[in-house]
């Protein structure tokens, strides 16, 4: 161990979790992976604003609370969860304070979706996990991915068999009870084999206000000609820390559609890496952050065009009110041999107060000459001419501002394909945009 770089906070965190984290009983591969990640943590440190990738996001306050693992989990009533369950039939997996709750979950009976907990991998899931888990989300240079891998206690592996179209969405619901200041390290691996199709909803909610830490890692492997629609919703408590990493591998002629929403947490950071690894692979990733008070929402994306004839589209929007701070950093890389690339990236931001702040950094790195790439960003306030037009048609100023603010975010909400979730998000945005 190199004491020169060993972080005191990480040392105390690891020591406290070692006492409670038990080895996986039947899966030696997971134990080896966790050990390797633990060794890597000992060579890393928490990022600071001196690090370029974190210069706008100060997480030093994270050191003030140790955030232990939840010791016991009480079974929540189904009534308390009605506002988070989807109305459609779904394959539902519920985790409370990082631990799987089978009584609240609902699995499918057919062969369209195979679900296994990491603590009990078997057959198909075991082989897929060994091939992909920890391979897509690299923990060598990310302390939070390394921590998640070292401390993961309960996670899930989801497999969609080849040429199977899952008829119902897969809803992975992570609930923070708020009873105590605890940490959760959710881990999810989704494997869509060749020709498969699936919609997955990844949702983070809090039952009550209170400080907590969520350090989540999601890995998605999309086989040839497969399609994955990924919806991610983060609406944790206003005092929470939420740090998440998503790594997606898109094979030849496959497609990945992603919509992410950041509404909650005092400090949230979402890192999304997509590798278009096969010829003809495509992706569209959209996002919306709606923050107020002293919230900070930081989104970093990296789209890697690693093969020719690939296409990507990205639209990320932020609505920032009061003294909140939004951050967007998006990078598109086109490798030297990735000719006929078609990529477009846009970031639009709406500031609703004089103290609201937005830092945006769209980037293109192009090493091929036969490409079509574009990127851009805007930061502004509500359009005065549009406000005047609505007021001239009889709307009060407040109603006009609310309508324009909702319309700004509504474009992203319309990308949600699950009807009940889309309606819930519409109602949430409407409630949040009723500005006084």
KEMI-346870 format. One record per residue (C-alpha): residue number from 1; z, x, y; residue in one letter; chain. Coordinates in Angstrom, 2 decimals, always signed. Each point is the difference from the previous one (the first is absolute). Layout:
BEGIN
- NUM/Z/X/Y/a/A
...
***
This chain:
BEGIN
- 1/+0.00/+0.00/+0.00/x/A
- 2/-0.95/+1.34/+3.43/x/A
- 3/+2.96/-0.71/+2.27/x/A
- 4/-2.10/+0.84/+3.04/x/A
- 5/-2.04/-3.16/-0.36/x/A
- 6/+2.28/-2.19/-2.07/x/A
- 7/+0.89/-3.08/+2.00/x/A
- 8/+3.71/-0.93/+0.02/x/A
- 9/-0.78/-3.71/+0.12/x/A
- 10/-2.29/+0.27/-3.01/x/A
- 11/+2.53/+2.09/-1.89/x/A
- 12/+2.73/-2.61/+0.46/x/A
- 13/-2.43/-2.80/-0.84/x/A
- 14/-1.15/+1.63/-3.21/x/A
- 15/+3.55/+0.80/-1.10/x/A
- 16/+1.16/-3.59/+0.56/x/A
- 17/-2.95/-1.47/-1.92/x/A
- 18/+0.27/+2.46/-2.89/x/A
- 19/+3.32/-1.59/-0.93/x/A
- 20/-1.56/-3.44/-0.42/x/A
- 21/-3.61/+0.62/-1.02/x/A
- 22/-0.31/-0.11/-3.77/x/A
- 23/-2.94/+1.58/-1.87/x/A
- 24/-2.73/-2.27/-1.37/x/A
- 25/+0.97/-0.54/-3.62/x/A
- 26/-3.41/-0.21/-1.65/x/A
- 27/-2.47/+1.63/+2.37/x/A
- 28/+0.28/+3.78/+0.15/x/A
- 29/-3.00/+0.23/+2.32/x/A
- 30/+1.86/-1.89/+2.74/x/A
- 31/+3.00/+2.27/-0.36/x/A
- 32/-2.20/+3.08/+0.36/x/A
- 33/-1.71/-1.52/+3.03/x/A
- 34/+3.32/-0.81/+1.59/x/A
- 35/+1.32/+3.50/-0.64/x/A
- 36/-3.09/+1.61/+1.53/x/A
- 37/+0.32/-2.21/+3.06/x/A
- 38/+3.68/+0.85/+0.33/x/A
- 39/-0.80/+3.70/-0.07/x/A
- 40/-2.61/-0.55/+2.68/x/A
- 41/+2.46/-1.87/+2.23/x/A
- 42/+2.11/+3.13/+0.08/x/A
- 43/-2.87/+1.80/+1.76/x/A
- 44/-0.58/-2.72/+2.60/x/A
- 45/+1.82/-1.48/+2.98/x/A
- 46/-0.01/-3.21/+1.99/x/A
- 47/-2.80/+0.02/+2.59/x/A
- 48/+0.81/+0.20/+3.70/x/A
- 49/-1.92/-0.68/+3.19/x/A
- 50/-0.96/+3.68/-0.08/x/A
- 51/-2.28/-0.77/-2.94/x/A
- 52/-3.44/-1.08/+1.22/x/A
- 53/-0.24/-2.97/-2.39/x/A
- 54/+3.41/-1.27/+1.13/x/A
- 55/+0.03/+0.91/+3.70/x/A
- 56/+0.21/-3.63/+1.12/x/A
- 57/+2.46/-1.15/-2.67/x/A
- 58/+3.57/+1.25/+0.29/x/A
- 59/+1.93/-0.71/-3.19/x/A
- 60/+3.00/+2.18/+0.85/x/A
- 61/+2.23/-3.11/+0.03/x/A
- 62/-0.65/-0.29/-3.74/x/A
- 63/+2.52/+2.80/-0.49/x/A
- 64/+2.83/-2.14/+1.35/x/A
- 65/+0.26/-2.11/-3.18/x/A
- 66/-0.09/+1.28/-3.60/x/A
- 67/-1.51/-3.27/-1.33/x/A
- 68/+1.26/+0.06/-3.61/x/A
- 69/-1.55/-1.95/-2.84/x/A
- 70/+1.24/-3.57/-0.46/x/A
- 71/+2.80/+0.09/-2.57/x/A
- 72/-0.25/-3.61/-1.14/x/A
- 73/-2.59/-2.69/+0.43/x/A
- 74/+1.02/-3.62/+0.24/x/A
- 75/-2.53/-2.58/-1.14/x/A
- 76/-1.47/-1.77/+3.00/x/A
- 77/-0.66/-3.70/-0.18/x/A
- 78/-3.59/-1.18/-0.14/x/A
- 79/+0.66/-2.23/+3.02/x/A
- 80/+0.61/+3.02/+2.20/x/A
- 81/-3.40/+1.37/-1.01/x/A
- 82/-2.19/-3.06/+0.66/x/A
- 83/-1.26/+1.44/+3.27/x/A
- 84/-1.25/+3.12/-1.78/x/A
- 85/-1.50/-1.42/-3.19/x/A
- 86/-3.70/-0.84/+0.17/x/A
- 87/-1.06/-3.59/-0.60/x/A
- 88/-2.84/+1.00/-2.32/x/A
- 89/+0.57/+0.86/-3.65/x/A
- 90/+0.63/+3.73/-0.09/x/A
- 91/+1.20/+2.84/-2.16/x/A
- 92/+3.21/+0.72/+1.90/x/A
- 93/+2.21/+3.08/-0.24/x/A
- 94/+3.22/-0.05/+2.05/x/A
- 95/+2.11/+3.04/+0.85/x/A
- 96/+3.30/-0.35/+1.86/x/A
- 97/+1.40/+3.12/+1.64/x/A
- 98/-2.34/+2.05/-2.19/x/A
- 99/+0.89/-1.59/-3.35/x/A
- 100/-2.22/-2.32/-2.02/x/A
- 101/+1.29/-3.58/-0.37/x/A
- 102/-1.69/-1.71/-2.96/x/A
- 103/+1.70/-3.34/+0.76/x/A
- 104/-1.93/-0.26/+3.27/x/A
- 105/-3.23/+1.38/-1.40/x/A
- 106/-2.83/-1.90/-1.63/x/A
- 107/-2.46/+1.81/-2.26/x/A
- 108/-3.28/-1.31/-1.40/x/A
- 109/-0.44/-0.94/-3.64/x/A
- 110/-3.66/+0.99/-0.37/x/A
- 111/-1.60/+3.44/-0.31/x/A
- 112/-1.45/+0.15/+3.52/x/A
- 113/+2.95/+2.00/+1.39/x/A
- 114/+2.19/+2.48/-1.88/x/A
- 115/+3.31/+0.77/+1.68/x/A
- 116/+2.55/+2.61/-1.09/x/A
- 117/+3.14/+1.31/+1.66/x/A
- 118/+0.08/+3.77/+0.32/x/A
- 119/+3.26/+0.03/-1.93/x/A
- 120/-1.73/-1.62/-2.99/x/A
- 121/-3.60/+1.20/-0.09/x/A
- 122/-1.93/-0.68/-3.18/x/A
- 123/-3.54/+0.09/-1.40/x/A
- 124/-2.65/-0.50/+2.72/x/A
- 125/+2.39/+0.37/+2.92/x/A
- 126/+1.42/+3.24/-1.37/x/A
- 127/-3.40/+1.69/-0.26/x/A
- 128/-1.07/-1.23/+3.45/x/A
- 129/+3.26/+1.10/+1.60/x/A
- 130/-0.22/+3.47/-1.48/x/A
- 131/-3.56/+0.34/+1.28/x/A
- 132/+0.48/-1.32/+3.53/x/A
- 133/+3.68/-0.24/+1.00/x/A
- 134/+0.83/+2.85/+2.33/x/A
- 135/-3.62/+1.17/+0.02/x/A
- 136/-1.36/-2.22/+2.77/x/A
- 137/+2.96/+0.31/+2.38/x/A
- 138/+0.53/+3.74/+0.28/x/A
- 139/+3.60/+1.03/+0.63/x/A
- 140/-0.68/+3.68/+0.66/x/A
- 141/-0.14/-0.36/+3.79/x/A
- 142/+1.70/-3.34/+0.58/x/A
- 143/+3.77/-0.03/-0.12/x/A
- 144/+0.14/-3.81/-0.21/x/A
- 145/-2.43/-0.19/-2.94/x/A
- 146/+2.00/+2.77/-1.67/x/A
- 147/+3.27/-1.86/+0.60/x/A
- 148/-1.45/-3.23/-1.35/x/A
- 149/-1.25/+1.78/-3.12/x/A
- 150/+3.27/+1.85/-0.54/x/A
- 151/+2.25/-3.01/+0.59/x/A
- 152/-2.12/-2.86/-1.38/x/A
- 153/+2.23/-2.17/-2.12/x/A
- 154/-1.94/-3.18/-0.61/x/A
- 155/-3.73/-0.46/+0.50/x/A
- 156/-2.99/-1.76/-1.47/x/A
- 157/-3.37/+0.81/-1.54/x/A
- 158/-2.67/-2.71/+0.25/x/A
- 159/-3.22/+0.24/-2.00/x/A
- 160/-3.06/-2.26/+0.32/x/A
- 161/-2.17/+0.52/-3.12/x/A
- 162/-3.68/+0.91/+0.23/x/A
- 163/-2.38/-2.80/+1.09/x/A
- 164/+2.89/-2.44/+0.49/x/A
- 165/+0.32/-2.01/+3.19/x/A
- 166/+3.63/-0.93/+0.57/x/A
- 167/-0.07/-3.66/+0.99/x/A
- 168/+3.36/+0.06/+1.78/x/A
- 169/+1.43/+2.48/+2.53/x/A
- 170/+2.63/+2.56/-0.96/x/A
- 171/+2.95/-0.34/+2.41/x/A
- 172/+2.36/+2.98/+0.11/x/A
- 173/+2.97/-1.06/+2.12/x/A
- 174/+2.58/+2.52/+1.22/x/A
- 175/+3.13/-1.64/+1.40/x/A
- 176/+2.74/+1.69/+1.99/x/A
- 177/+3.18/-2.02/-0.33/x/A
- 178/+1.64/+1.45/+3.12/x/A
- 179/+3.45/-0.10/-1.55/x/A
- 180/+0.50/+3.72/+0.52/x/A
- 181/-1.80/+3.06/+1.33/x/A
- 182/-2.01/+0.99/-3.07/x/A
- 183/-3.23/+1.82/-0.80/x/A
- 184/-2.83/-1.08/-2.28/x/A
- 185/-2.80/+2.15/-1.39/x/A
- 186/-2.60/-2.49/-1.27/x/A
- 187/-2.82/+1.39/-2.15/x/A
- 188/-3.12/-1.92/-1.00/x/A
- 189/-3.08/+1.11/-1.93/x/A
- 190/-3.00/-2.33/-0.19/x/A
- 191/-2.90/+0.86/-2.30/x/A
- 192/-3.15/-2.14/+0.18/x/A
- 193/-2.26/+1.15/-2.81/x/A
- 194/-3.81/-0.03/+0.17/x/A
- 195/-1.40/-3.34/+1.16/x/A
- 196/+3.44/-1.55/+0.57/x/A
- 197/+0.98/-2.13/+3.00/x/A
- 198/+3.45/-0.79/+1.37/x/A
- 199/+1.87/-1.04/+3.14/x/A
- 200/+3.40/+1.61/+0.52/x/A
- 201/+2.55/-1.03/+2.63/x/A
- 202/+2.60/+2.66/+0.81/x/A
- 203/+2.76/-1.50/+2.12/x/A
- 204/+3.24/+1.35/+1.48/x/A
- 205/+2.57/-2.46/+1.35/x/A
- 206/+3.65/-0.08/+1.02/x/A
- 207/+2.38/-2.88/-0.67/x/A
- 208/+2.25/+0.89/+2.91/x/A
- 209/+0.20/+2.55/+2.78/x/A
- 210/+1.48/+3.41/-0.68/x/A
- 211/-0.87/+3.65/-0.29/x/A
- 212/-1.81/+1.15/-3.13/x/A
- 213/-2.55/+2.55/-1.17/x/A
- 214/-3.17/-0.75/-1.94/x/A
- 215/-2.05/+2.97/-1.18/x/A
- 216/-2.93/-1.50/-1.92/x/A
- 217/-2.95/+1.55/-1.82/x/A
- 218/-2.95/-2.01/-1.31/x/A
- 219/-2.83/+1.57/-2.01/x/A
- 220/-3.22/-1.90/-0.71/x/A
- 221/-2.74/+1.13/-2.35/x/A
- 222/-3.25/-2.00/+0.18/x/A
- 223/-2.45/+0.69/-2.81/x/A
- 224/-3.79/-0.19/+0.12/x/A
- 225/-1.37/-3.24/+1.47/x/A
- 226/+3.53/-1.41/+0.24/x/A
- 227/+1.36/-1.82/+3.05/x/A
- 228/+3.53/-0.15/+1.39/x/A
- 229/+1.16/-2.17/+2.89/x/A
- 230/+3.32/+1.35/+1.28/x/A
- 231/+2.18/-1.90/+2.49/x/A
- 232/+3.09/+1.76/+1.32/x/A
- 233/+2.68/-1.73/+2.11/x/A
- 234/+3.04/+1.79/+1.45/x/A
- 235/+2.58/-2.22/+1.72/x/A
- 236/+3.32/+1.68/-0.60/x/A
- 237/+3.10/-0.20/+2.19/x/A
- 238/-0.13/+1.24/+3.61/x/A
- 239/+2.51/+2.78/-0.84/x/A
- 240/-1.84/+1.30/-3.07/x/A
- 241/-1.93/+3.18/-0.70/x/A
- 242/-3.24/-0.59/-1.88/x/A
- 243/-2.09/+2.95/-1.19/x/A
- 244/-2.90/-0.60/-2.35/x/A
- 245/-2.85/+1.94/-1.56/x/A
- 246/-3.07/-1.54/-1.59/x/A
- 247/-2.61/+2.05/-1.88/x/A
- 248/-3.17/-1.63/-1.33/x/A
- 249/-2.75/+1.46/-2.16/x/A
- 250/-3.32/-1.87/+0.10/x/A
- 251/-2.50/+0.87/-2.74/x/A
- 252/-3.77/-0.41/-0.11/x/A
- 253/-1.33/-3.33/+1.38/x/A
- 254/+3.59/-1.32/+0.33/x/A
- 255/+1.47/-1.74/+3.04/x/A
- 256/+3.42/-0.06/+1.63/x/A
- 257/+0.95/-2.59/+2.64/x/A
- 258/+3.35/+0.40/+1.72/x/A
- 259/+1.87/-1.97/+2.66/x/A
- 260/+3.40/+1.25/+1.17/x/A
- 261/+2.54/-1.58/+2.35/x/A
- 262/+2.94/+1.73/+1.69/x/A
- 263/+2.46/-2.42/+1.59/x/A
- 264/+3.51/+1.19/-0.82/x/A
- 265/+2.20/+3.12/-0.11/x/A
- 266/+1.41/+2.03/+2.86/x/A
- 267/-2.21/+2.92/-1.07/x/A
- 268/-2.92/-0.47/-2.37/x/A
- 269/-2.53/+2.54/-1.19/x/A
- 270/-2.97/-0.81/-2.25/x/A
- 271/-2.22/+2.77/-1.38/x/A
- 272/-3.15/-1.20/-1.71/x/A
- 273/-2.42/+2.34/-1.77/x/A
- 274/-3.22/-1.27/-1.55/x/A
- 275/-2.31/+2.24/-1.99/x/A
- 276/-3.54/-1.30/-0.47/x/A
- 277/-0.47/+2.13/-3.07/x/A
- 278/-3.15/-1.49/-1.54/x/A
- 279/-3.49/-0.53/+1.32/x/A
- 280/-0.39/-3.41/+1.61/x/A
- 281/+3.75/-0.60/+0.38/x/A
- 282/+1.07/-2.19/+2.93/x/A
- 283/+3.15/-0.99/+1.83/x/A
- 284/+1.09/-2.19/+2.88/x/A
- 285/+3.51/+0.50/+1.33/x/A
- 286/+1.38/-2.19/+2.77/x/A
- 287/+3.44/-0.06/+1.54/x/A
- 288/+2.18/-1.78/+2.54/x/A
- 289/+3.29/+1.15/+1.50/x/A
- 290/+2.03/-2.47/+2.07/x/A
- 291/+3.09/+1.62/+1.49/x/A
- 292/+2.47/-0.58/+2.83/x/A
- 293/+3.45/+1.11/+1.18/x/A
- 294/+0.39/+3.69/-0.84/x/A
- 295/-2.03/-0.07/-3.21/x/A
- 296/-2.32/+2.83/-0.95/x/A
- 297/-2.93/-0.60/-2.36/x/A
- 298/-2.01/+3.06/-1.08/x/A
- 299/-3.17/-0.30/-2.10/x/A
- 300/-1.85/+3.03/-1.35/x/A
- 301/-3.21/-0.45/-2.00/x/A
- 302/-2.34/+2.46/-1.67/x/A
- 303/-3.32/-1.07/-1.52/x/A
- 304/-1.60/+2.77/-2.03/x/A
- 305/-3.76/-0.41/-0.59/x/A
- 306/-0.23/+2.31/-2.99/x/A
- 307/-3.40/-1.13/-1.33/x/A
- 308/-3.37/-1.17/+1.37/x/A
- 309/-0.99/-3.59/+0.84/x/A
- 310/+3.56/-1.14/+0.72/x/A
- 311/+1.02/-2.43/+2.73/x/A
- 312/+3.22/-0.72/+1.84/x/A
- 313/+1.10/-2.41/+2.71/x/A
- 314/+3.34/+0.02/+1.80/x/A
- 315/+1.47/-2.25/+2.69/x/A
- 316/+3.62/+0.54/+1.01/x/A
- 317/+1.72/-1.99/+2.76/x/A
- 318/+3.40/+0.30/+1.66/x/A
- 319/+1.81/-2.54/+2.18/x/A
- 320/+2.82/+1.80/+1.81/x/A
- 321/+2.58/-1.82/+2.13/x/A
- 322/+3.15/+0.92/+1.95/x/A
- 323/+0.97/+3.67/-0.62/x/A
- 324/-1.66/+0.33/-3.40/x/A
- 325/-2.21/+2.93/-0.97/x/A
- 326/-3.12/-0.18/-2.14/x/A
- 327/-1.72/+2.98/-1.61/x/A
- 328/-3.36/+0.17/-1.75/x/A
- 329/-1.62/+3.11/-1.45/x/A
- 330/-3.14/-0.55/-2.03/x/A
- 331/-2.19/+2.70/-1.52/x/A
- 332/-3.35/-0.32/-1.74/x/A
- 333/-1.24/+3.07/-1.84/x/A
- 334/-3.56/+0.40/-1.26/x/A
- 335/-0.35/+2.81/-2.53/x/A
- 336/-2.99/+2.40/+0.16/x/A
- 337/-1.92/-1.64/-2.87/x/A
- 338/+0.82/-3.60/+1.00/x/A
- 339/-3.36/-0.94/+1.47/x/A
- 340/-0.90/-3.59/+0.93/x/A
- 341/+3.59/-0.73/+1.01/x/A
- 342/+0.53/-3.13/+2.11/x/A
- 343/+3.43/-0.09/+1.69/x/A
- 344/+1.46/-1.87/+2.96/x/A
- 345/+3.54/+0.06/+1.38/x/A
- 346/+1.46/-2.08/+2.84/x/A
- 347/+3.49/-0.22/+1.46/x/A
- 348/+0.76/-2.71/+2.59/x/A
- 349/+3.42/-0.26/+1.64/x/A
- 350/+1.60/-2.62/+2.22/x/A
- 351/+2.95/+0.86/+2.25/x/A
- 352/+2.03/-3.01/+1.16/x/A
- 353/+2.46/+1.75/+2.31/x/A
- 354/+0.18/+2.94/+2.37/x/A
- 355/+2.37/+1.89/-2.30/x/A
- 356/-2.08/-0.49/-3.15/x/A
- 357/-1.59/+3.20/-1.27/x/A
- 358/-2.92/+0.80/-2.28/x/A
- 359/-1.23/+3.35/-1.32/x/A
- 360/-3.33/-0.05/-1.81/x/A
- 361/-2.01/+2.77/-1.61/x/A
- 362/-3.19/-0.99/-1.87/x/A
- 363/-1.73/+3.02/-1.54/x/A
- 364/-3.26/+0.90/-1.72/x/A
- 365/-0.56/+3.17/-2.01/x/A
- 366/-3.63/+0.11/-1.10/x/A
- 367/-1.45/+2.81/-2.13/x/A
- 368/-3.27/-1.74/-0.95/x/A
- 369/-3.05/-0.60/+2.16/x/A
- 370/-1.51/-3.22/-1.39/x/A
- 371/+2.79/-2.44/+0.91/x/A
- 372/+0.72/-3.01/+2.21/x/A
- 373/+3.54/+0.21/+1.38/x/A
- 374/+1.76/-1.49/+3.01/x/A
- 375/+3.55/-0.36/+1.27/x/A
- 376/+1.78/-1.28/+3.07/x/A
- 377/+3.27/-1.21/+1.48/x/A
- 378/+1.10/-2.27/+2.85/x/A
- 379/+3.39/-0.54/+1.63/x/A
- 380/+0.43/-2.77/+2.54/x/A
- 381/+1.72/-3.17/+1.11/x/A
- 382/-1.07/-3.63/-0.17/x/A
- 383/-3.31/-0.59/+1.70/x/A
- 384/+0.59/-1.54/+3.44/x/A
- 385/-3.32/-1.82/+0.01/x/A
- 386/+0.79/-1.63/-3.34/x/A
- 387/+3.44/-0.99/+1.28/x/A
- 388/-1.57/-1.51/+3.12/x/A
- 389/-2.58/-1.87/-2.08/x/A
- 390/+2.65/-1.60/-2.23/x/A
- 391/+2.18/-0.89/+2.99/x/A
- 392/-2.98/-1.57/+1.74/x/A
- 393/-0.35/-2.25/-3.06/x/A
- 394/+3.54/-1.29/+0.40/x/A
- 395/+2.13/+2.42/-2.05/x/A
- 396/+3.18/+1.36/+1.51/x/A
- 397/+0.13/+3.79/+0.40/x/A
- 398/+2.51/+0.40/-2.82/x/A
- 399/-2.08/-2.10/-2.39/x/A
- 400/-3.14/+1.90/+0.96/x/A
- 401/+1.69/+3.35/-0.66/x/A
- 402/+1.31/-1.21/-3.35/x/A
- 403/-3.42/-1.26/-1.05/x/A
- 404/-1.77/+3.25/+0.89/x/A
- 405/+2.66/+2.09/-1.72/x/A
- 406/-0.25/-2.06/-3.17/x/A
- 407/-3.80/+0.19/+0.05/x/A
- 408/+0.20/+3.79/+0.25/x/A
- 409/+1.92/+0.22/-3.27/x/A
- 410/-1.63/-3.00/-1.67/x/A
- 411/-3.11/+2.01/-0.85/x/A
- 412/+2.02/+2.10/-2.45/x/A
- 413/+1.90/-2.97/-1.44/x/A
- 414/-3.28/-1.69/-0.89/x/A
- 415/-0.69/+2.87/-2.43/x/A
- 416/+2.86/-1.18/-2.27/x/A
- 417/-1.51/-1.77/-3.02/x/A
- 418/+3.24/-1.59/-1.30/x/A
- 419/+0.21/-3.35/+1.79/x/A
- 420/+3.78/-0.54/+0.02/x/A
- 421/+0.65/+3.55/+1.18/x/A
- 422/-2.63/-0.32/+2.72/x/A
- 423/+1.64/-3.21/+1.25/x/A
- 424/+3.44/+1.63/-0.01/x/A
- 425/-1.32/+2.96/+1.98/x/A
- 426/-1.69/-2.32/+2.50/x/A
- 427/+3.29/-1.82/+0.57/x/A
- 428/+1.86/+3.30/+0.32/x/A
- 429/-2.46/+1.35/+2.58/x/A
- 430/+0.09/-3.25/+1.96/x/A
- 431/+3.80/+0.12/+0.13/x/A
- 432/+0.05/+3.67/+1.03/x/A
- 433/-2.65/-0.39/+2.71/x/A
- 434/+1.79/-2.77/+1.89/x/A
- 435/+0.72/+2.25/+2.90/x/A
- 436/+2.38/-1.09/+2.72/x/A
***
